Amino acid sequence: MTQEVPDWLSDAFSALDRKDTAGWLKHADYRFRFRFAEGALCETPPQIEETFRLFFAAVKSLSHRVERLWNVGETVMAEGVGTFTRLDGKAVEVHFMTVVTRKEAKIVEWMTYLDPMPIFEA
């Protein structure tokens, strides 16, 4: 079922769009787990910070547009389109599905599924 994007999720996507790792992590619980595409599972803030540092250095800018949203208990699934501006200036749209689980108003798991190849193709 499609619903309005909750403020906490909108804030988290906005932090990503600003390349603001600290702003994004403020939504996370200490038990947090994160995965981006086919990358390694990150389970500590230093792992997450390094993953974001490497990705943010590889793109000029990014933005997310959530198109559909489902709630299942404590889990939210967001389907949308990410626009990634590559370092060469070319903007690429990539469809994504992000599955987020929260406990006690904090994110404990964030898994983003997408094909990153168009972002990095020459």
C-alpha positions, 0 to 999 in steps of 0.5 A, a space after each residue: 500500500 502506498 503511503 506518505 513518506 514519514 518525516 524520519 525517512 524523508 530526513 534520512 534520504 535528505 541527509 544522503 542527498 546532502 552527503 551528510 553521513 552524520 545526519 543520516 546516522 543520527 537516525 540509527 540505533 547502535 545495533 544498526 546494520 546497513 547494505 548498499 547494492 551488493 556491497 558488504 554488510 556494514 555493522 559498525 559506524 566506522 564501516 558505514 562511514 567508510 562505505 559512504 565516504 567512498 561512495 560520496 567521493 565517486 559521485 558529484 551529487 545524488 537525490 532520491 525520490 520515493 514513489 511508493 511506500 509500504 509499512 509492514 509492522 516495524 519495517 518500511 519498504 520504499 521504492 523510488 528513483 535515485 538521480 546520481 550525477 557522476 563526476 563527468 557531469 552526466 546524470 543517471 537515474 536508477 530505480 531502488 528499493 530500500 527496506 528499513 526496520 526500526 525499533 524504538 524510533 531508531 533504524 536498526 537495519 537499512 538495506 538498499 537494493 539497486 543496480 549500481 552499474 549505470 552510475 559508474 559506466 564509462 
